[in-house]
Structure formats: C-alpha cells, structure tokens
C-alpha cells in the first residue's frame, strides 16, 4: 500500500467535540486520557518484600537520558520528557502525518521511613523503569530463635 502524497484532515467539528468530551470523561473517571488521544496512560506498580521496595513504571518510547529520578524528604519523583524531532535526519522531507507529539510523565510517591535513601538502583529496559529501594537494616524484621 502506497502512502498518499498528502494527508488532509478535515475533521467534523462534532467529531472533535465528541473526542474532547471522551478525553475529559476518561480523565475524570480513570485519571487517564481516553484511548486515541495524545497522552498515553502510563501505569505504575509498587511492591515490597522484606528487604526492598520496587517501583515499576511504564515509560514506552523513553530513553534513559530523558528520565530523571529524584529523592528528597522521603519523596520519590519520576519525571520523563520526550520531544518529537522537528526535522528529519535525511534532509528536506514533507510531513504527511504527525501523531507523535511532546510527551511528559511526572509522578511522585511518599516513601515510608524504612527506605534507605542512599541505596537506590534504577534500570530502564523495554519501556519499563524498575527502581529498587533498599530498606534500612534497623527496620528489617529480625528472626529470633527460641531457646
């Protein structure tokens, strides 16, 4: 299938209003954009075991250089920002369709006092950011043997 020489989008104003209303309802009830809008629903899971707290965030399409993780006053903040390239590397080209846009992800979590803020590991692989937070030794459960 060949691409058309030029893509022209004559959007019906009622269709645009319907799409905007669906997006508003999606944000209101789920905290996420409705499917098909420019903002993707990035999910975050948080788990723990006796030694660690794990934070997994979906960041599809982000490079590790575009991700910033900070910890301050028991608050973990994950920020990611991606801008779409204005000009293509191959030189002069005509843009036929552009649906990829500026994308930003920002989430903050208050951590329990059991977290050791000096021992944090973060890896981005296959669009999943995995942050491993160690718990402080003095807060880990200790097994006591009965004599």
LINJO-V211595 format. One line per field, one symbol per residue. phi: phi as a letter, one per 40 degrees, with the letter a starting at -180 (. if undefined). psi: psi as a letter, one per 20 degrees, with the letter a starting at -180 (. if undefined). burial: b if it has 9 or more other ideal C-beta (glycine too) atoms within 8 Angstrom, else e. Layout:
phi: ???
psi: ???
burial: ???
This chain:
phi: .ccccacbbccccccccccccccccccccbgbccchcccccccbbbbabcbabbbbbcbcgcccccbbbbbafgbcbbbaabbcccbccchcbcccabbcbdbbbabbbcccccccccbbbbbbafgbcbbbbcccdcbccbcbccb
psi: pqqqhppponpphhgggggggggghghghijrqqpirhpqnpqpqprqahhrpppppompiqqhijpppqpplkpppppqppqppgqqhjboqpphpoipappqpoqqppqriipoiinppppopkjppopppqqqgiiqpppppp.
burial: eeeeeeeeeeeeeeebeebeebbebbbeeeeebbeebeeeebebebeeeeebbbbbbbbeebeeeebebebeebbbbbbbbbeeeeeeeeeeeeeeeeeeeebebeeebebeeebbeeebebebeebbbbbbbbbbeeebeeeeeee
